[in-house]
Amino acid sequence: MSSLAPEVSGRSLKARQCGLRATLGVPILADGSEVHPTRQVLAVLVFFMFEARPVDSSLVQLIGAVATQLGSVMQRKQAEEALRTQEHWLKTLINAVPELVSLQDDRGRWLVANDYTLKLLGLEEGQYQGLTHLQLAEQAKACQQTFLALDASDRQTWELRSLYKYEEAIAHPDGTSQLFDFTKVPLFNADGSRQGLVVVGRDITERKAMEEALRRAEAQYRNIFENAVEGIFQTTPEGYFLKANPALARICGYDSPEALIASITDIGQQLYVNPKQRAEFISAIQESDSVTNFEAMIYRRDPQSGMGDRQNVVWIVENARTVRDEQGNVLYYEGFVRDITERRMAEEKLRYYAFYDPLTGLPNRTLFLEELQQLLDSARAIASRRDSPIETLSQRCPTPVNSRPQFALLFLEISNYKVIKYSLGHLVADRLLSFIGQRLSDFIEQNPDCPHSSYLLARIGGDDFAILLKQVDAPETAIQLAQTLQALLKHPFQIEGREVFITAHLGIAFEQSDPFVQWNRPEDYLRAADTAMHHAKASGKGGYAVFTPSMHTGALWRLQLETDLRRSLDALLAQPQAESEFILHYQPIVLLATGQIVGFEALVRWKHPLRGLISPIEFIPLAEETGLIVPLSHWILWEACRQLKQWQYQGYTNLNLPQTPSLMMSVNLSGIQLDQGDLVECIDRILAETDLEGHCLKLEITESAIMATAVSTLSRLEQLKQRGIQLCIDDFGTGYSSLSRLHKLPIDTLKIDRSFVSGIEVEQNSCKLLATIVTLAESLGLDVIAEGVETPEQVNRLMALPGECKYGQGYLFSKPVDAMQAQKLLQQYQQA
């Protein structure tokens, strides 16, 4: 016991204020342990008294006993508080885990479970503690199977006495389920007895779905990779394969991708025909990280011999991209390869047919003119350098201009070719052209005086050949060659057991240095040589002629004709109702069985004020070449429709032909008109202006023009067909029709060319061909008109053909006549 010190504050100060003068303090100690043998002071039990006095020992013992009891109580309370804190921390921790977490005791009774587990299994806090899986299965019927499965896996875990992992699906009342990856950890006491079981379950439903999707994607990719028609690859920048599919192995001639990968260690050197192309490929992909449509030639290994055959070459097209890592470093190139050998061969074949004559194998007109154009460009370049004011004398060509080798062009025509064709037939005529081409070609190749690189022989059409001499030191060289060729062609040709003789005429045109003759196009030289050839043919003095400026008169005449044509058309379009130089003649189309007129074909004639009547053969090609055919054809169509409507007003119809109650008017439509975007609108306008119904109009289009129609042109024909306008293929049999395409065209009529009709009386082949055409037309539901009918015997033979050739046109019925005479023909037939 002690007195209160004067400096004591706090409770002691309060006690002093209450008159208390002494205290007795006893420490409250915690129980000792092996870890902390020194007993910890938990608190101090203090007694305040009014005065200090000696303490009785029994009182001290009593107070010590009370302090000991208080220490035990305080120590237990602290332990309980620490336990509650730990349980709170544990609960918070496991609730933060988005997985199934639970703890069971040694008998399988649930002790702790997180909120995720309770929500998943439909349990409430406080309802599951102390219950086993089997008890919970009875309580929660919706998850009964889940608890039974958990109980079974618990038993397996205790049997294993170690960590147990497995996958289990948990079914929900709504019929859905989740797949969990369970981990169960058994806990044991020091003596080996069971202590408890920790259960953790992770939802792997999405992961499994992603794995399945990935598996399917990989399987799909593998299927595409293995079965793709195109070659698929991954290659390194160093030039070897990382991956290749079977298609790529086949393209390269290997039995398997593995063999390809093992064999090719340098793609550029081992595969590419031109290694520079591989370098170009690498450069392009490095520049933009991708390459598209890169075409190259590669070697294809011969799988039969196992040896690489450098003569076995294929064309490929590659598309590739760069694959990089996260740092941007190149990992590899990947892409696909397609074998385009067949396409390239087809392109080469198309190019061959574009530039070579399939009958003779010689260059055609197109290639000939291209070569001539290059020669002209070269000559102009030399002249430009020579005339350049800044060129020094030392830079100039030392060869004087007048002594520079010039070129010459020879135009050769077989003058009696048509006689041979029509007397011996087309087959013999074709073989004759082939033999002529071969003889000329052999002469040039075998003649030491004719360097092959300095000559170009071509068939430019029909029975016409041309020879370009690229270097001629003197005109006599070309003249001597013309004489030699004439002598060469005088020898007969042996064709099908008979000797065939030909007559050849040649025209020669030299590179022009005459300032008054300005030829800038290769066609000018070809036309000049053609003109010279016709002069030689007309003169009858020799087999060749050299073009001179005086022959240019013909070209001037053509120019004047074009000028007059433009003038006449301008006058016509300015005053359509005024008297025109152009007039229409009409040739009747009749029903062969009765001679009844069913329609007319409108044919234009040009009555020139100075030259008189000019044949359409002269001015129609000129109109087509200059584009004047478009306005001329518009006028022809308008005038023909107007005339037909006038006849209809006057009552001229096919009244005795129920299926064709109205007269038809056939008007020719040129290929140039077909390409006009406003063709349909123009025809609609003409029909509206003339008040003529569309079904009374028939448009005749040549076979070659209609077979060359593009998609847009075909659409225009379909639009015309929808308006009831009939379409007819004119001169059928003379063009290059494709029978496979014929049935797709919106046509109504085939007009057989007069060349077939004229031969029907004497040529068996003509009869067979006509029979084929008529049968074909009948099978396609088309009418047939025979053109150029001139004798009753031709009518009889046409009527006797299998199928039905209903209609005819020709001089037997009437030549083309003007509108007044045509109306008289209508009167005669109607009265009859």
ZAKEGU-547512 format. One line per field, with one value per residue (C-alpha): residue number from 1; x, y, z. Coordinates in steps of 0.02 Angstrom, whole numbers, always signed. Example, Ala and Ser with C-alpha at 12.3 -4.5 7.8 and 13.67 -1.06 7.14 Angstrom:
BEGIN
seq = (1, 2)
x = (+615, +684)
y = (-225, -53)
z = (+390, +357)
//
This chain:
BEGIN
seq = (1, 2, 3, 4, 5, 6, 7, 8, 9, 10, 11, 12, 13, 14, 15, 16, 17, 18, 19, 20, 21, 22, 23, 24, 25, 26, 27, 28, 29, 30, 31, 32, 33, 34, 35, 36, 37, 38, 39, 40, 41, 42, 43, 44, 45, 46, 47, 48, 49, 50, 51, 52, 53, 54, 55, 56, 57, 58, 59, 60, 61, 62, 63, 64, 65, 66, 67, 68, 69, 70, 71, 72, 73, 74, 75, 76, 77, 78, 79, 80, 81, 82, 83, 84, 85, 86, 87, 88, 89, 90, 91, 92, 93, 94, 95, 96, 97, 98, 99, 100, 101, 102, 103, 104, 105, 106, 107, 108, 109, 110, 111, 112, 113, 114, 115, 116, 117, 118, 119, 120, 121, 122, 123, 124, 125, 126, 127, 128, 129, 130, 131, 132, 133, 134, 135, 136, 137, 138, 139, 140, 141, 142, 143, 144, 145, 146, 147, 148, 149, 150, 151, 152, 153, 154, 155, 156, 157, 158, 159, 160, 161, 162, 163, 164, 165, 166, 167, 168, 169, 170, 171, 172, 173, 174, 175, 176, 177, 178, 179, 180, 181, 182, 183, 184, 185, 186, 187, 188, 189, 190, 191, 192, 193, 194, 195, 196, 197, 198, 199, 200, 201, 202, 203, 204, 205, 206, 207, 208, 209, 210, 211, 212, 213, 214, 215, 216, 217, 218, 219, 220, 221, 222, 223, 224, 225, 226, 227, 228, 229, 230, 231, 232, 233, 234, 235, 236, 237, 238, 239, 240, 241, 242, 243, 244, 245, 246, 247, 248, 249, 250, 251, 252, 253, 254, 255, 256, 257, 258, 259, 260, 261, 262, 263, 264, 265, 266, 267, 268, 269, 270, 271, 272, 273, 274, 275, 276, 277, 278, 279, 280, 281, 282, 283, 284, 285, 286, 287, 288, 289, 290, 291, 292, 293, 294, 295, 296, 297, 298, 299, 300, 301, 302, 303, 304, 305, 306, 307, 308, 309, 310, 311, 312, 313, 314, 315, 316, 317, 318, 319, 320, 321, 322, 323, 324, 325, 326, 327, 328, 329, 330, 331, 332, 333, 334, 335, 336, 337, 338, 339, 340, 341, 342, 343, 344, 345, 346, 347, 348, 349, 350, 351, 352, 353, 354, 355, 356, 357, 358, 359, 360, 361, 362, 363, 364, 365, 366, 367, 368, 369, 370, 371, 372, 373, 374, 375, 376, 377, 378, 379, 380, 381, 382, 383, 384, 385, 386, 387, 388, 389, 390, 391, 392, 393, 394, 395, 396, 397, 398, 399, 400, 401, 402, 403, 404, 405, 406, 407, 408, 409, 410, 411, 412, 413, 414, 415, 416, 417, 418, 419, 420, 421, 422, 423, 424, 425, 426, 427, 428, 429, 430, 431, 432, 433, 434, 435, 436, 437, 438, 439, 440, 441, 442, 443, 444, 445, 446, 447, 448, 449, 450, 451, 452, 453, 454, 455, 456, 457, 458, 459, 460, 461, 462, 463, 464, 465, 466, 467, 468, 469, 470, 471, 472, 473, 474, 475, 476, 477, 478, 479, 480, 481, 482, 483, 484, 485, 486, 487, 488, 489, 490, 491, 492, 493, 494, 495, 496, 497, 498, 499, 500, 501, 502, 503, 504, 505, 506, 507, 508, 509, 510, 511, 512, 513, 514, 515, 516, 517, 518, 519, 520, 521, 522, 523, 524, 525, 526, 527, 528, 529, 530, 531, 532, 533, 534, 535, 536, 537, 538, 539, 540, 541, 542, 543, 544, 545, 546, 547, 548, 549, 550, 551, 552, 553, 554, 555, 556, 557, 558, 559, 560, 561, 562, 563, 564, 565, 566, 567, 568, 569, 570, 571, 572, 573, 574, 575, 576, 577, 578, 579, 580, 581, 582, 583, 584, 585, 586, 587, 588, 589, 590, 591, 592, 593, 594, 595, 596, 597, 598, 599, 600, 601, 602, 603, 604, 605, 606, 607, 608, 609, 610, 611, 612, 613, 614, 615, 616, 617, 618, 619, 620, 621, 622, 623, 624, 625, 626, 627, 628, 629, 630, 631, 632, 633, 634, 635, 636, 637, 638, 639, 640, 641, 642, 643, 644, 645, 646, 647, 648, 649, 650, 651, 652, 653, 654, 655, 656, 657, 658, 659, 660, 661, 662, 663, 664, 665, 666, 667, 668, 669, 670, 671, 672, 673, 674, 675, 676, 677, 678, 679, 680, 681, 682, 683, 684, 685, 686, 687, 688, 689, 690, 691, 692, 693, 694, 695, 696, 697, 698, 699, 700, 701, 702, 703, 704, 705, 706, 707, 708, 709, 710, 711, 712, 713, 714, 715, 716, 717, 718, 719, 720, 721, 722, 723, 724, 725, 726, 727, 728, 729, 730, 731, 732, 733, 734, 735, 736, 737, 738, 739, 740, 741, 742, 743, 744, 745, 746, 747, 748, 749, 750, 751, 752, 753, 754, 755, 756, 757, 758, 759, 760, 761, 762, 763, 764, 765, 766, 767, 768, 769, 770, 771, 772, 773, 774, 775, 776, 777, 778, 779, 780, 781, 782, 783, 784, 785, 786, 787, 788, 789, 790, 791, 792, 793, 794, 795, 796, 797, 798, 799, 800, 801, 802, 803, 804, 805, 806, 807, 808, 809, 810, 811, 812, 813, 814, 815, 816, 817, 818, 819, 820, 821, 822, 823, 824, 825, 826, 827, 828, 829, 830, 831, 832)
x = (+0, +67, +19, -40, +102, +62, +116, -2, -134, -281, -380, -263, -304, -488, -463, -371, -515, -632, -527, -438, -261, -189, -189, -160, -112, -108, -49, -165, -52, -80, -47, +131, +176, +326, +350, +329, +376, +373, +194, +127, +43, -131, -189, -170, -305, -300, -388, -404, -419, -448, -293, -139, -134, -53, -130, -190, -107, -272, -336, -185, -215, -397, -354, -220, -348, -468, -330, -288, -470, -482, -323, -398, -559, -467, -350, -499, -587, -433, -418, -601, -582, -427, -521, -667, -547, -462, -630, -682, -521, -540, -721, -676, -533, -630, -778, -660, -615, -732, -724, -809, -721, -775, -702, -765, -718, -655, -831, -876, -979, -976, -888, -857, -910, -892, -1035, -997, -1024, -1184, -1259, -1206, -1283, -1434, -1384, -1410, -1286, -1314, -1412, -1269, -1146, -1129, -1219, -1143, -1164, -1297, -1394, -1382, -1440, -1600, -1620, -1581, -1671, -1627, -1440, -1459, -1352, -1215, -1203, -1202, -1060, -964, -985, -918, -765, -736, -722, -598, -494, -486, -439, -298, -242, -172, -225, -361, -405, -551, -683, -867, -1021, -1143, -1321, -1440, -1629, -1654, -1571, -1405, -1242, -1067, -909, -789, -610, -609, -458, -482, -346, -362, -291, -224, -175, -1, -56, -121, -304, -420, -431, -531, -552, -522, -622, -587, -685, -645, -776, -697, -854, -795, -618, -679, -792, -644, -536, -670, -689, -501, -495, -629, -543, -378, -463, -546, -383, -294, -428, -411, -223, -216, -351, -334, -311, -191, -19, +0, +170, +272, +449, +594, +681, +833, +739, +683, +512, +442, +274, +197, +35, +11, -49, +114, +212, +115, +144, +331, +330, +358, +267, +241, +264, +399, +500, +482, +536, +685, +743, +727, +853, +863, +698, +771, +910, +823, +645, +643, +689, +752, +824, +808, +621, +638, +744, +606, +478, +581, +611, +426, +370, +502, +443, +257, +243, +133, +139, -10, -21, +166, +191, +347, +411, +474, +548, +439, +529, +490, +420, +439, +627, +660, +772, +744, +707, +750, +649, +492, +432, +267, +195, +137, +57, +99, +11, +102, +120, +249, +219, +310, +331, +280, +445, +419, +549, +510, +461, +417, +322, +157, +41, -25, +29, -82, -27, -74, +16, -145, -199, -33, -39, -215, -153, -10, -132, -244, -93, -45, -218, -213, -49, -36, -139, -199, -210, -31, +55, +121, +107, -59, -103, -99, +77, +137, +75, +151, +321, +304, +256, +413, +515, +433, +464, +646, +664, +583, +699, +852, +783, +746, +924, +992, +888, +918, +999, +1100, +1180, +1362, +1441, +1537, +1374, +1290, +1276, +1421, +1309, +1227, +1039, +1017, +1129, +1045, +963, +777, +635, +518, +347, +287, +102, +62, -108, -159, -259, -348, -382, -571, -582, -491, -599, -764, -712, -615, -697, -649, -548, -431, -421, -371, -238, -175, -152, -61, +56, +90, +135, +250, +338, +366, +425, +545, +619, +655, +727, +838, +897, +1067, +1031, +878, +932, +784, +793, +778, +619, +442, +318, +134, -37, -141, -308, -393, -271, -159, +19, +143, +331, +423, +605, +678, +840, +851, +1010, +936, +763, +829, +840, +651, +615, +728, +642, +471, +531, +603, +441, +340, +451, +440, +251, +237, +278, +118, +54, +6, -161, -265, -187, -205, -90, -147, -68, -83, -55, +25, +38, +145, +148, +301, +307, +468, +499, +446, +569, +459, +404, +241, +194, +173, +140, +133, +43, +92, -77, -24, +119, +11, -120, +13, +82, -96, -128, +31, -21, -189, -98, +9, -146, -238, -91, -70, +113, +198, +177, +231, +227, +314, +207, +228, +151, +40, -48, -98, -238, -344, -322, -371, -526, -571, -543, -656, -787, -781, -799, -950, -1025, -1012, -1085, -1232, -1267, -1256, -1382, -1497, -1492, -1517, -1675, -1743, -1898, -1804, -1752, -1598, -1457, -1494, -1643, -1707, -1743, -1847, -1824, -1973, -1962, -2088, -2165, -2083, -2237, -2354, -2247, -2343, -2247, -2224, -2102, -1963, -1779, -1733, -1572, -1492, -1433, -1328, -1367, -1212, -1243, -1085, -1041, -1216, -1274, -1136, -1142, -1162, -1007, -907, -981, -1048, -873, -814, -959, -920, -736, -771, -916, -1039, -1135, -1222, -1315, -1342, -1418, -1531, -1601, -1622, -1717, -1827, -1868, -1903, -2020, -2108, -2133, -2200, -2322, -2383, -2414, -2508, -2620, -2653, -2708, -2564, -2555, -2535, -2719, -2710, -2573, -2655, -2491, -2412, -2552, -2434, -2298, -2122, -1984, -1806, -1668, -1483, -1396, -1207, -1088, -1045, -1228, -1236, -1100, -1196, -1258, -1414, -1466, -1626, -1677, -1649, -1755, -1892, -1891, -1902, -2046, -2137, -2109, -2168, -2308, -2249, -2272, -2113, -2170, -2173, -1986, -1848, -1666, -1537, -1364, -1218, -1162, -989, -1060, -1188, -1066, -944, -1072, -1018, -1128, -1188, -1231, -1324, -1425, -1474, -1531, -1637, -1717, -1759, -1833, -1943, -2016, -2073, -1938, -1876, -1692, -1613, -1436, -1388, -1268, -1275, -1137, -1004, -950, -880, -1035, -1024, -1165, -1150, -1191, -1321, -1465, -1426, -1450, -1621, -1644, -1795, -1728, -1577, -1545, -1440, -1302, -1326, -1162, -1245, -1405, -1312, -1224, -1376, -1409, -1235, -1143, -1192, -1099, -1206, -1364, -1299, -1245, -1411, -1503, -1399, -1434, -1621, -1631, -1532, -1647, -1802, -1736, -1708, -1879, -1807, -1873, -1759, -1743, -1644, -1555, -1504, -1641, -1631, -1706, -1863, -1750, -1671, -1845, -1886, -1727, -1753, -1931, -1866, -1743, -1779, -1851, -1936, -1860, -2014, -1952, -1847, -1772, -1689, -1698, -1817, -1952, -1888, -1731, -1724, -1845, -1898, -2049, -2171, -2124, -2128, -2305, -2353, -2283, -2394, -2545, -2506, -2485, -2639, -2744, -2674)
y = (+0, +172, +354, +450, +554, +737, +731, +589, +642, +557, +437, +464, +649, +606, +491, +630, +747, +618, +611, +448, +446, +270, +131, -56, -130, -313, -364, -471, -596, -709, -895, -940, -1055, -1148, -1017, -870, -936, -757, -715, -564, -423, -403, -266, -202, -218, -56, -22, +161, +195, +348, +314, +204, +58, -115, -248, -411, -563, -652, -499, -503, -688, -653, -508, -616, -754, -628, -559, -734, -767, -600, -642, -807, -721, -581, -703, -807, -651, -597, -770, -769, -596, -652, -805, -699, -584, -731, -805, -637, -624, -802, -775, -613, -700, -850, -740, -640, -797, -820, -1008, -1144, -1154, -1259, -1343, -1504, -1593, -1769, -1838, -1742, -1611, -1439, -1308, -1161, -1114, -952, -852, -916, -1095, -1054, -964, -1102, -1241, -1143, -1141, -1007, -951, -1047, -1189, -1298, -1301, -1471, -1562, -1694, -1709, -1842, -1734, -1585, -1694, -1729, -1547, -1469, -1582, -1471, -1507, -1684, -1762, -1634, -1674, -1861, -1837, -1731, -1867, -1999, -1895, -1863, -2049, -2065, -1924, -2007, -2171, -2089, -1993, -1859, -1715, -1769, -1673, -1708, -1623, -1628, -1545, -1461, -1461, -1317, -1325, -1230, -1370, -1283, -1344, -1283, -1383, -1369, -1418, -1485, -1497, -1588, -1585, -1705, -1642, -1762, -1746, -1786, -1961, -1990, -1973, -1872, -1688, -1612, -1586, -1429, -1417, -1292, -1293, -1181, -1146, -1202, -1195, -1048, -1114, -1282, -1196, -1093, -1248, -1338, -1189, -1182, -1368, -1353, -1202, -1294, -1445, -1334, -1245, -1413, -1476, -1321, -1328, -1512, -1512, -1339, -1335, -1191, -1212, -1139, -1100, -1023, -975, -888, -733, -846, -946, -1113, -1183, -1194, -1265, -1324, -1410, -1557, -1443, -1345, -1507, -1563, -1396, -1415, -1599, -1679, -1827, -1744, -1579, -1660, -1704, -1526, -1447, -1564, -1540, -1352, -1251, -1102, -1061, -931, -1040, -1209, -1167, -1005, -1013, -835, -809, -621, -641, -711, -561, -448, -543, -522, -338, -307, -394, -306, -139, -158, -317, -396, -452, -488, -571, -596, -707, -810, -969, -1111, -1281, -1432, -1588, -1748, -1864, -2014, -2004, -1917, -1796, -1611, -1576, -1397, -1413, -1444, -1268, -1205, -1033, -982, -830, -791, -690, -671, -565, -538, -608, -516, -538, -409, -318, -303, -432, -539, -715, -783, -753, -843, -850, -957, -1010, -1051, -1145, -1033, -1133, -1172, -991, -930, -1060, -1001, -822, -871, -959, -806, -698, -816, -803, -615, -595, -750, -823, -997, -1059, -1022, -994, -828, -661, -577, -399, -338, -400, -341, -164, -163, -210, -78, +51, +10, +34, +204, +256, +208, +307, +460, +447, +447, +595, +688, +665, +719, +878, +924, +1099, +1056, +900, +922, +861, +727, +657, +641, +479, +472, +392, +520, +522, +481, +329, +261, +92, +116, -9, -73, -156, -285, -321, -487, -545, -709, -641, -802, -858, -831, -933, -1075, -1060, -1065, -1198, -1317, -1273, -1188, -1335, -1335, -1146, -1150, -1281, -1177, -1026, -1136, -1202, -1026, -965, -1115, -1089, -905, -939, -1077, -962, -823, -939, -1037, -893, -829, -661, -640, -622, -684, -541, -414, -487, -507, -612, -601, -650, -494, -563, -668, -704, -558, -574, -439, -438, -305, -279, -188, -139, -97, -18, +12, +1, -136, -253, -249, -257, -408, -494, -461, -539, -689, -717, -709, -842, -944, -943, -991, -1170, -1271, -1332, -1514, -1521, -1679, -1755, -1604, -1465, -1292, -1140, -966, -790, -667, -478, -372, -191, -108, +45, +121, +228, +401, +546, +650, +803, +809, +633, +633, +457, +440, +276, +100, +83, +218, +110, -44, +51, +120, -53, -116, +27, -14, -197, -149, -40, -189, -296, -168, -129, -306, -268, -352, -439, -295, -106, +22, +151, +328, +491, +491, +340, +451, +514, +367, +415, +594, +528, +434, +591, +689, +553, +567, +756, +740, +610, +727, +870, +767, +702, +876, +940, +792, +814, +1002, +983, +805, +847, +926, +830, +728, +647, +489, +383, +217, +69, -76, -259, -371, -522, -653, -813, -946, -1056, -922, -776, -663, -508, -508, -364, -261, -232, -48, -16, +155, +230, +388, +494, +603, +770, +748, +564, +496, +341, +278, +97, +61, -49, +112, +229, +115, +52, +232, +286, +148, +192, +377, +354, +436, +273, +323, +478, +396, +241, +348, +431, +264, +193, +348, +353, +165, +173, +325, +238, +79, +178, +267, +100, +40, +194, +151, -24, -129, -273, -461, -492, -671, -715, -720, -746, -591, -463, -317, -285, -299, -174, -241, -113, -151, -109, -90, -150, +31, +68, -82, -2, +162, +183, +278, +154, +99, +278, +330, +186, +226, +406, +356, +236, +372, +504, +389, +312, +136, -12, -104, -274, -208, -174, -301, -254, -351, -369, -455, -620, -558, -402, -493, -630, -498, -418, -372, -392, -211, -234, -395, -299, -172, -312, -383, -212, -203, -377, -324, -188, -319, -272, -425, -462, -549, -615, -558, -652, -804, -929, -803, -747, -837, -884, -992, -1117, -1137, -952, -939, -1003, -872, -725, -639, -665, -713, -743, -810, -738, -861, -777, -772, -868, -1026, -1001, -972, -1139, -1242, -1297, -1366, -1395, -1541, -1463, -1306, -1412, -1503, -1343, -1259, -1410, -1399, -1213, -1233, -1380, -1282, -1131, -1239, -1319, -1145, -1083, -960, -907, -926, -806, -860, -711, -697, -809, -789, -946, -1052, -1204, -1123, -1098, -1281, -1340, -1223, -1287, -1466, -1441, -1532, -1411, -1255, -1112, -1003, -842, -784, -625, -595, -540, -682, -584, -408, -304, -161, -26, +146, +175, +205, +44, -51, +10, -54, -225, -223, -182, -324, -454, -397, -404, -577)
z = (+0, -42, -24, -178, -244, -269, -453, -498, -625, -709, -601, -455, -463, -465, -315, -219, -256, -178, -20, -60, +3, -31, -166, -174, -345, -398, -577, -684, -773, -923, -909, -959, -1105, -1170, -1302, -1181, -1008, -935, -891, -983, -882, -951, -829, -650, -518, -412, -245, -182, +7, +117, +216, +211, +329, +337, +224, +296, +214, +193, +99, -14, -52, -89, -203, -290, -320, -394, -507, -568, -614, -701, -801, -861, -914, -1005, -1093, -1154, -1218, -1314, -1393, -1444, -1522, -1618, -1679, -1737, -1828, -1913, -1964, -2036, -2133, -2197, -2249, -2336, -2424, -2489, -2539, -2647, -2743, -2895, -2875, -2777, -2605, -2455, -2300, -2223, -2063, -2046, -2059, -2215, -2127, -2206, -2101, -2216, -2393, -2490, -2563, -2740, -2678, -2585, -2736, -2855, -2748, -2690, -2504, -2371, -2241, -2078, -2161, -2218, -2073, -1995, -2137, -2250, -2439, -2418, -2296, -2412, -2557, -2463, -2417, -2587, -2711, -2861, -2835, -2773, -2910, -2882, -2694, -2729, -2854, -2728, -2597, -2716, -2758, -2571, -2543, -2686, -2611, -2439, -2522, -2619, -2463, -2580, -2691, -2812, -2973, -3085, -3195, -3152, -3227, -3108, -3172, -3136, -3114, -3278, -3374, -3401, -3330, -3291, -3303, -3155, -3128, -2948, -2834, -2668, -2534, -2383, -2217, -2084, -1901, -1839, -1796, -1974, -1930, -2038, -1999, -2142, -2329, -2432, -2594, -2734, -2898, -3047, -3181, -3346, -3452, -3558, -3566, -3629, -3755, -3815, -3822, -3922, -4038, -4057, -4091, -4224, -4299, -4302, -4379, -4509, -4545, -4555, -4673, -4781, -4771, -4817, -4951, -5030, -5217, -5197, -5122, -4947, -4872, -4734, -4784, -4700, -4768, -4792, -4923, -4851, -4810, -4634, -4687, -4850, -4892, -5011, -5152, -5149, -5151, -5305, -5392, -5362, -5412, -5240, -5165, -4996, -4906, -4800, -4955, -5021, -4856, -4840, -5020, -5046, -4946, -5064, -5148, -5265, -5333, -5331, -5382, -5480, -5663, -5645, -5470, -5496, -5486, -5311, -5266, -5335, -5231, -5071, -5108, -5136, -4977, -4874, -4940, -4903, -4798, -4932, -5113, -5224, -5394, -5413, -5565, -5594, -5676, -5567, -5601, -5570, -5512, -5607, -5473, -5588, -5604, -5440, -5535, -5555, -5737, -5782, -5942, -5840, -5802, -5731, -5706, -5532, -5452, -5271, -5137, -4973, -4816, -4680, -4505, -4366, -4178, -4047, -4068, -4256, -4305, -4458, -4410, -4581, -4742, -4770, -4918, -5057, -5231, -5380, -5534, -5681, -5816, -5907, -5898, -5965, -6103, -6145, -6146, -6258, -6372, -6373, -6408, -6547, -6624, -6598, -6691, -6801, -6940, -6886, -7065, -7118, -6951, -7015, -6925, -6960, -7006, -6826, -6790, -6961, -6929, -6754, -6826, -6958, -6826, -6727, -6885, -6915, -6735, -6751, -6912, -6831, -6680, -6795, -6892, -6729, -6666, -6834, -6837, -6654, -6646, -6490, -6562, -6602, -6761, -6668, -6598, -6765, -6860, -6982, -7114, -7229, -7224, -7407, -7391, -7234, -7265, -7292, -7279, -7412, -7406, -7532, -7549, -7635, -7695, -7775, -7920, -7968, -7789, -7797, -7957, -7871, -7715, -7805, -7929, -7815, -7649, -7488, -7422, -7572, -7564, -7382, -7414, -7558, -7444, -7319, -7454, -7521, -7347, -7322, -7490, -7457, -7279, -7334, -7466, -7343, -7210, -7332, -7442, -7380, -7461, -7349, -7166, -7067, -6943, -7084, -7160, -7097, -7194, -7147, -7210, -7189, -7245, -7376, -7516, -7471, -7405, -7358, -7339, -7241, -7289, -7140, -7224, -7409, -7475, -7647, -7727, -7842, -7692, -7666, -7852, -7873, -7726, -7807, -7970, -7875, -7781, -7940, -8019, -7859, -7860, -8044, -8000, -7975, -7807, -7784, -7692, -7680, -7834, -7947, -8002, -7954, -8037, -7966, -8029, -7910, -7921, -7807, -7756, -7679, -7566, -7501, -7348, -7404, -7405, -7521, -7418, -7515, -7459, -7270, -7210, -7021, -6999, -7049, -7132, -7254, -7318, -7326, -7424, -7541, -7578, -7603, -7723, -7819, -7827, -7904, -8030, -8078, -8091, -8198, -8312, -8373, -8412, -8268, -8105, -7993, -7979, -7870, -7787, -7853, -7794, -7948, -7878, -7734, -7842, -7787, -7607, -7649, -7736, -7578, -7475, -7592, -7578, -7389, -7401, -7517, -7402, -7253, -7353, -7411, -7236, -7160, -7286, -7252, -7063, -7076, -7183, -7169, -7269, -7414, -7569, -7525, -7621, -7520, -7567, -7506, -7617, -7556, -7601, -7559, -7445, -7497, -7436, -7545, -7548, -7620, -7674, -7554, -7499, -7311, -7298, -7373, -7341, -7346, -7445, -7460, -7623, -7649, -7801, -7813, -7904, -8010, -8009, -8022, -7928, -7812, -7758, -7571, -7589, -7609, -7481, -7342, -7290, -7296, -7186, -7062, -7056, -7027, -6906, -7027, -7029, -6866, -6928, -7097, -7018, -6908, -7061, -7152, -7003, -6988, -7174, -7183, -7033, -7105, -7273, -7193, -7087, -7244, -7329, -7176, -7184, -7364, -7313, -7375, -7252, -7259, -7234, -7297, -7174, -7002, -6911, -6992, -7008, -7039, -7165, -7094, -7131, -7118, -7088, -7075, -6912, -6913, -6779, -6740, -6702, -6586, -6480, -6464, -6286, -6341, -6476, -6388, -6350, -6532, -6598, -6470, -6529, -6713, -6681, -6583, -6718, -6858, -6753, -6802, -6688, -6638, -6698, -6878, -6874, -6902, -6876, -6977, -6899, -6983, -6909, -6863, -6778, -6672, -6621, -6560, -6445, -6271, -6117, -6129, -6314, -6277, -6148, -6281, -6396, -6253, -6230, -6415, -6405, -6259, -6370, -6496, -6622, -6715, -6737, -6885, -6916, -7090, -7207, -7094, -7130, -7181, -7008, -6858, -6763, -6610, -6613, -6426, -6408, -6545, -6437, -6305, -6424, -6430, -6618, -6722, -6896, -6991, -7164, -7266, -7366, -7554, -7582, -7514, -7612, -7776, -7760, -7712, -7891, -7925, -7762, -7651, -7505, -7518, -7506, -7353, -7270, -7306, -7237, -7078, -7058, -7085, -6965, -6835, -6854, -6839, -6679, -6607, -6662, -6789, -6958, -7110, -7257, -7411, -7488, -7671, -7745, -7933, -8013, -7987, -7967, -7814, -7742, -7771, -7688, -7541, -7520, -7525, -7383, -7220, -7096, -7160, -7258, -7269, -7345, -7490, -7561, -7727, -7907, -7948, -7857, -7881, -7879, -7753, -7813, -7755, -7645, -7789, -7879, -7714, -7687, -7858, -7811, -7656, -7763, -7883, -7746, -7652, -7810, -7846)
//
